[in-house]
Amino acid sequence: MNPEPCPDPETKVAPPEKPVTDEEQLAALGHVQELRREFSLWSIVCLQISLMATWEALSSVVLIAMIGTIFVVLSMGEIASIYPTAGGQYHWVHCLAPSSYQATASWFTGWISIGGQLVFAASAAFAGGLQLQALITLNHLDTYVPTRWQGMLFYWLVLAYSTVINVFGSRILPHTNTTAGVLHVVGFIVIVCVLGALSEKHTASYVFTEFSNTSGWTNDGTSWLVGLLSTVYPFLGYDAACHLSEELPKPSRNVPLAMIGSVSINGLIGLVYAIVLLFSLGDLNDLLKSKTGFPFMQLFINVTQSQAGASILTLAISLVAVAANAAGVTSVSRTAWAFARDHGLPGSRFFSVVNPTLKVPARMVLMTVFLQMLLGFIYLGSSTAFNAVLSMAVLGMYASYFSPIIFMLIYGRRPSGLVVREMGTGMFNLGRRWGPIVNVVALLWLLLAMVFSTFPTVEPVTPDNMNYCIVVTMSWMFLGGLYYYLFGGKKRFTGPVVELAGYI
């Protein structure tokens, strides 16, 4: 078999004569099986729900964000069913886009995807680390004064755990993710029951009908849309299953199921949690003034009247944040490894190596964690600058979702495309009637989210509360452009290769 670019639409390939194995399907996409398929559908779902950590991160209603996300995940699930590779979005774009610019579109999709995933994983480590630090404050309210350098060390501690579990724990990684998924659900049940039983309640009209605009935006509609975007962040990360498709049996079926299942589970329990939280808030101003720096911790203290009780409830959230970073490191390292395998990154030959004993891309895992550790120095110098970098998560990841969906809509269902470059429809198929409708709604939601993710959350705007999302994202893309056009990236990256075989 000779490596070739993604097949031309006019190429005729023999119809299937027998069911293909996962390894044969991967070979058809141009790659050999190097990673262990240790994950099950359940462990992937648990990885994603703990990575997304939706209810733990929410403080407002999530229904609209959930609906919008469902359309996105349905669209991506269909494409993932056709192309189940660790590269995910950039691989899909290369096979869906016109040949005249498919390599360029693919490369920039991969670059923005890696950037978005990197800072998203770092944000989970940052949240987990600072929450662990805040636990000390919670139990020593009058004696402990938290410092930024200590917060950075807690952040690094979370990264150290993620490194060990991703490099040396490849066989137990699915089980740790399953444990995190169970904790995610059990913690939700316990906290909801405690808040429901012990807190003083607001009225239903306060929860469902009152609108409070404290953002400084004079237009309530704009304020509502900017606030809505706070519910987008907890839904990020559902593409992780795509990047682990080479470590999962029957990925054409299980990847879409994992994506849809994780969003549905997280969305429903997130909605319930948000409603219970709003009923149980008490005095919001009191929560915002908490010495811990986390309003939810103050709520737990107020409700339980116990530092020990509040600590236990907080740990349920903090430990999931730690697990979310480990899952994020897994996801971004697999994406970057696949990108290096296709010669998309500087040092691709070095970073594309899979450790033959551990069966993981250990070098890329270490590089992923190292880059996140460097972000800690930015936090040490300026928390505003650090938060500015993390703000790229929504725009970066949503841009990487947008690209394959729009190419699928425009080119994927053309009769001349022979069902997406001869790869078949996959086991999860939206069909020619509903597919375009789902894609259009998904694209509209992504556009809405990306536009308002660039807005400052409050007015008047100051250097400290400014939203630097667009600045950071464009800087990341500028660096990528320099490498791609000036330092040989365009010459080296021709896109993923496909080996044509009779069983495709």
Secondary structure, 3 states (H helix, E strand, C coil): CCEECCCCCCCCCCCCCCCCCHHHHHHHCCCCCCCCCCCCHHHHHHHHHHHHCHHHHCCCCCHHHHHHHHHHHHHHHHHHHHCCCCCCHHHHHHHHCCCCCHHHHHHHHHHHHHHHHHHHHHHHHHHHHHHHHHHHHHHCCCCCCCCHHHHHHHHHHHHHHHHHHHHCCCCCHHHHHHHHHHHHHHHHHHHHHHHHHHCCCCCHHHHHCCCCCCCCCCCHHHHHHHHHHHHCHHHCCCCHHHHCHHHCCCHHHHHHHHHHHHHHHHHHHHHHHHHHHHHHCCCHHHHHCCCCCCHHHHHHHHHHCCHHHHHHHHHHHHHHHHHHHHHHHHHHHHHHHHHHHCCCCCCHHHHCCCCCCCCCCHHHHHHHHHHHHHHHHHHHHCHHHHHHHHCHHHHHHHHHHHHHHHHHHHHHCCHHHHHHHHCCCCCCCCHHHHHHHHHHHHHHHHHHHHHHCCCCCCCCCCCCCCCCHHHHHHHHHHHHHHHHHHCCHHHHCCCCCEECCCCC
